[in-house]
Amino acid sequence: MKISDPANEWNIKTNIGPITLDIFVDSLFFNHSDYQNSERHKHATFEFHFITKGSGVLLTDNMQYEIVPDSYYIVSPGIYHLQKGSVQDPIHRYSCKFEFDINSNTINENEEEEVKNFVYILSNTKFFYSKNLDQIRNIIYEIQSELSQQAMGYYTKTKYLFSVLFISIIREMGMTNKLISKTALPKIRTENRLTIIDNFFDFHYNYKATSKDLCQLLHISKSQLNRILKDKYNMSFKQKHMEAQIEHIKDMLINTDLPIKDIAEKIGYTSESNFNAFFRHIVGISPSKYREQYVRV
């Protein structure tokens, strides 16, 4: 398998006690990639980014973080964010996505408190940023080596290394944010199709995208798709699609100098008046008024 081929992916499932980590690994976890600007987006999975070189800023719903070498950040599901890189100092990073689930039936007395804290920290941290990449860098490199060389026992060792990696990260998250839980464990359901769904809406936000397209991509029926969207996002296909459109429009209005007409065309509207009516109906004001209200970052 060629690591550089984006089509090659691993779905690594490993355990920390009764907690199952479902980790999605592709070529972005192996090769430095110049990652400058991203449009405002969110995912239904956790995003993990390791910054090894370059500078820029990361914008979340309410905060701005400086991106520097030897740092990493985790974005929780449902959190809108975008990245702006420096042209003079391009950002290089590795990344992956993950989810987690719990088998409450296998928890024993000795690990119950630890599991509660682990889950509480992940469930209550919307965004985490650290400048301590050096503490976990060697683990990442070892995982990359195991998956690249695929020597005997590589998958088992990779699972072990990811467990060690996440224990180190969750420990830092807990110490930094002082998040400790005494509450009952939440019930969390994992959907392996979520990455495909997120990417579909992130990259197919023009009005021509249809639920049939997504069903064919997932190899499921329309009724199955509707159940997944309702269960995970509490939205219909149309609502989720419109949400993606509006967020991309807002991003272009605030962070670009594109004329309203050009933004309308990117979304899929040939008529600027219809585009204005669509935006006003959802947001309550016209695109031009919305742009006037925000100072460009």
Long-range contacts (C-beta under 8 A, 24 or more apart in sequence): 1-150, 3-27, 3-30, 3-31, 3-147, 3-148, 4-30, 4-31, 10-147, 11-192, 12-155, 12-158, 12-159, 12-162, 13-159, 14-158, 14-159, 14-160, 14-162, 14-163, 15-159, 15-163, 16-118, 16-163, 16-166, 16-167, 17-106, 17-107, 17-111, 17-114, 17-115, 18-102, 18-103, 18-104, 18-105, 18-106, 18-107, 18-111, 18-115, 19-100, 19-101, 19-102, 19-115, 19-118, 19-119, 20-100, 20-101, 20-102, 20-103, 20-190, 21-98, 21-99, 21-100, 21-162, 21-163, 21-166, 22-98, 22-99, 22-100, 22-101, 22-190, 22-192, 23-96, 23-97, 23-98, 23-162, 24-96, 24-97, 24-98, 24-195, 25-96, 25-147, 26-96, 28-94, 28-95, 28-96, 29-94, 29-95, 29-96, 29-143, 29-144, 30-94, 30-144, 30-147, 30-148, 31-94, 32-92, 32-93, 32-94, 33-92, 33-93, 34-85, 34-90, 34-91, 34-92, 35-83, 35-85, 35-90, 35-91, 35-92, 35-93, 36-83, 36-84, 36-85, 36-86, 36-87, 36-90, 36-91, 37-82, 37-83, 37-84, 37-85, 38-82, 38-83, 39-82, 39-202, 39-248, 39-251, 39-252, 40-80, 40-81, 40-82, 40-247, 40-248, 40-250, 40-251, 40-255, 41-80, 41-81, 41-82, 41-202, 41-247, 42-75, 42-77, 42-78, 42-79, 42-80, 42-81, 42-198, 42-247, 43-75, 43-77, 43-78, 43-97, 43-194, 43-195, 43-198, 43-202, 44-77, 44-78, 44-191, 44-194, 44-197, 44-198, 44-232, 44-233, 45-77, 45-97, 45-98, 45-99, 45-194, 45-195, 45-198, 46-74, 46-75, 46-76, 46-77, 46-97, 46-98, 46-99, 46-122, 47-74, 47-75, 47-95, 47-97, 48-72, 48-74, 48-95, 48-96, 48-97, 48-98, 49-73, 49-74, 49-75, 49-93, 49-94, 49-95, 50-93, 50-94, 50-95, 50-133, 50-137, 50-140, 51-91, 51-92, 51-93, 51-133, 52-92, 52-93, 52-94, 52-133, 53-90, 53-91, 53-92, 54-85, 54-86, 54-89, 54-90, 54-91, 54-92, 54-93, 55-85, 55-86, 55-89, 55-91, 56-83, 56-84, 56-85, 56-86, 56-89, 56-91, 57-83, 57-84, 57-297, 58-82, 58-83, 58-84, 58-129, 59-83, 59-84, 59-297, 60-126, 60-127, 63-127, 64-297, 65-129, 67-91, 68-131, 70-131, 70-132, 70-133, 70-134, 70-137, 71-129, 71-130, 71-131, 71-132, 71-133, 72-129, 72-130, 72-132, 72-133, 72-136, 73-127, 73-128, 73-129, 73-130, 74-125, 74-127, 74-128, 74-169, 74-173, 75-126, 75-127, 76-122, 76-125, 76-126, 76-127, 79-126, 79-127, 80-247, 81-127, 82-251, 82-255, 84-255, 84-297, 94-140, 94-144, 97-195, 99-190, 99-191, 99-194, 100-188, 100-190, 101-188, 101-189, 101-190, 102-185, 102-186, 102-187, 102-188, 104-185, 104-187, 107-185, 115-185, 116-181, 116-182, 116-183, 116-184, 116-185, 117-174, 117-179, 117-180, 117-181, 118-170, 119-181, 119-185, 119-186, 119-188, 120-179, 120-180, 120-181, 120-183, 121-170, 121-173, 121-174, 121-177, 121-179, 121-181, 122-170, 122-173, 123-186, 123-188, 124-179, 124-181, 125-173, 125-177, 125-179, 128-173, 128-176, 128-177, 130-169, 130-172, 130-176, 132-172, 135-168, 135-172, 136-165, 136-168, 136-169, 139-164, 139-165, 139-168, 140-165, 189-231, 191-228, 191-231, 191-232, 193-218, 193-220, 193-228, 194-232, 197-228, 197-229, 197-232, 201-240, 201-241, 201-243, 201-244, 202-244, 205-241, 205-244, 205-245, 205-248, 205-267, 206-245, 206-266, 206-267, 206-268, 207-245, 207-267, 207-268, 207-269, 208-268, 209-241, 211-237, 242-282, 246-279, 246-282, 246-283, 249-279, 249-287, 250-283, 250-290, 253-287, 253-290, 253-291, 253-294, 254-291, 254-294, 254-296, 254-297, 255-296, 255-297, 260-287, 260-288, 263-287
